Amino acid sequence: MYSAAQTGYRFVTDKSPTKKDLRMALRKHDPIANKHVMFYEGKLVPQPKQWKNKARDRWNRLVGRALEPQIKTAKGQLLRKEGVL
C-alpha cells in the first residue's frame, strides 16, 4: 500500500481472498508526513539490489569494517568530479 501523500512510504498487508477484486484503501499514519493519510493498494515493486548494498555499506561504516572499498570508491568519484578520469 502506498501513501497518498506521495512521500514514498509504503507498507505491506494481507488481503482477504474474497475481496481480491476490490481495491483496498486504508487511513494510516505516515511517519514521513507525520500525519494520517490514505494508503492505496498498488503493485508491489521489488527493491533494487543497490538498496541492499547501501544498507550493508551503512553498517560497515558504523562498525568500521571494509573501509578500503569505500575509500577507493570515494577517491574515484572525487577524481571523476575534478575531471582527472
CYANA upper distance limits for C-alpha pairs under 8 A (distance plus 0.5 A):
  1 MET  CA     10 ARG  CA      5.95
  1 MET  CA     11 PHE  CA      5.97
  1 MET  CA     12 VAL  CA      6.58
  1 MET  CA     13 THR  CA      8.11
  1 MET  CA     25 ALA  CA      8.46
  1 MET  CA     39 PHE  CA      6.10
  1 MET  CA     40 TYR  CA      5.63
  1 MET  CA     41 GLU  CA      4.88
  1 MET  CA     42 GLY  CA      6.16
  2 TYR  CA      6 GLN  CA      8.21
  2 TYR  CA      8 GLY  CA      7.60
  2 TYR  CA      9 TYR  CA      6.92
  2 TYR  CA     10 ARG  CA      5.12
  2 TYR  CA     11 PHE  CA      7.48
  2 TYR  CA     39 PHE  CA      5.66
  2 TYR  CA     40 TYR  CA      5.89
  2 TYR  CA     41 GLU  CA      6.89
  2 TYR  CA     42 GLY  CA      7.00
  3 SER  CA      7 THR  CA      7.09
  3 SER  CA      8 GLY  CA      7.21
  3 SER  CA      9 TYR  CA      6.40
  3 SER  CA     10 ARG  CA      6.57
  3 SER  CA     30 ASP  CA      7.61
  3 SER  CA     37 VAL  CA      7.29
  3 SER  CA     38 MET  CA      6.68
  3 SER  CA     39 PHE  CA      5.02
  3 SER  CA     40 TYR  CA      7.14
  4 ALA  CA     37 VAL  CA      6.92
  4 ALA  CA     38 MET  CA      5.94
  4 ALA  CA     39 PHE  CA      6.15
  4 ALA  CA     40 TYR  CA      7.44
  5 ALA  CA     33 ALA  CA      7.73
  5 ALA  CA     37 VAL  CA      7.12
  5 ALA  CA     38 MET  CA      8.23
  7 THR  CA     32 ILE  CA      7.05
  7 THR  CA     33 ALA  CA      7.40
  9 TYR  CA     30 ASP  CA      7.39
  9 TYR  CA     31 PRO  CA      8.46
  9 TYR  CA     32 ILE  CA      7.55
 10 ARG  CA     39 PHE  CA      8.43
 15 LYS  CA     19 LYS  CA      7.62
 15 LYS  CA     20 LYS  CA      7.56
 16 SER  CA     20 LYS  CA      7.11
 23 ARG  CA     40 TYR  CA      8.11
 23 ARG  CA     41 GLU  CA      6.64
 24 MET  CA     40 TYR  CA      6.63
 24 MET  CA     41 GLU  CA      5.86
 25 ALA  CA     38 MET  CA      7.17
 25 ALA  CA     39 PHE  CA      6.04
 25 ALA  CA     40 TYR  CA      5.05
 25 ALA  CA     41 GLU  CA      6.75
 26 LEU  CA     38 MET  CA      6.13
 26 LEU  CA     39 PHE  CA      5.71
 26 LEU  CA     40 TYR  CA      7.20
 27 ARG  CA     36 HIS  CA      6.88
 27 ARG  CA     37 VAL  CA      5.98
 27 ARG  CA     38 MET  CA      4.86
 27 ARG  CA     39 PHE  CA      6.48
 28 LYS  CA     36 HIS  CA      5.77
 28 LYS  CA     37 VAL  CA      6.29
 28 LYS  CA     38 MET  CA      6.83
 28 LYS  CA     39 PHE  CA      7.21
 29 HIS  CA     34 ASN  CA      7.49
 29 HIS  CA     35 LYS  CA      6.04
 29 HIS  CA     36 HIS  CA      4.61
 29 HIS  CA     37 VAL  CA      6.68
 30 ASP  CA     34 ASN  CA      6.09
 30 ASP  CA     35 LYS  CA      6.18
 30 ASP  CA     36 HIS  CA      6.38
 30 ASP  CA     37 VAL  CA      6.94
 31 PRO  CA     35 LYS  CA      7.37
 47 GLN  CA     51 TRP  CA      7.39
 48 PRO  CA     52 LYS  CA      8.23
 49 LYS  CA     53 ASN  CA      7.31
 50 GLN  CA     54 LYS  CA      6.65
 51 TRP  CA     55 ALA  CA      6.72
 52 LYS  CA     56 ARG  CA      6.68
 53 ASN  CA     57 ASP  CA      6.51
 54 LYS  CA     58 ARG  CA      6.52
 55 ALA  CA     59 TRP  CA      6.76
 56 ARG  CA     60 ASN  CA      6.68
 57 ASP  CA     61 ARG  CA      6.65
 58 ARG  CA     62 LEU  CA      6.78
 59 TRP  CA     63 VAL  CA      6.84
 60 ASN  CA     64 GLY  CA      6.11
 60 ASN  CA     65 ARG  CA      5.37
 60 ASN  CA     66 ALA  CA      6.78
 60 ASN  CA     67 LEU  CA      8.07
 61 ARG  CA     65 ARG  CA      6.98
 61 ARG  CA     66 ALA  CA      8.40
 61 ARG  CA     67 LEU  CA      7.76
 66 ALA  CA     70 GLN  CA      7.81
 67 LEU  CA     71 ILE  CA      6.59
 68 GLU  CA     72 LYS  CA      6.65
 69 PRO  CA     73 THR  CA      6.63
 70 GLN  CA     74 ALA  CA      6.60
 71 ILE  CA     75 LYS  CA      6.51
 72 LYS  CA     76 GLY  CA      6.68
 73 THR  CA     77 GLN  CA      6.71
 74 ALA  CA     78 LEU  CA      6.66
 75 LYS  CA     79 LEU  CA      6.71
 76 GLY  CA     80 ARG  CA      6.63
 77 GLN  CA     81 LYS  CA      6.59
 78 LEU  CA     82 GLU  CA      6.74
 79 LEU  CA     83 GLY  CA      6.70
 79 LEU  CA     84 VAL  CA      5.81
 79 LEU  CA     85 LEU  CA      6.43
 80 ARG  CA     84 VAL  CA      6.40
 80 ARG  CA     85 LEU  CA      5.50
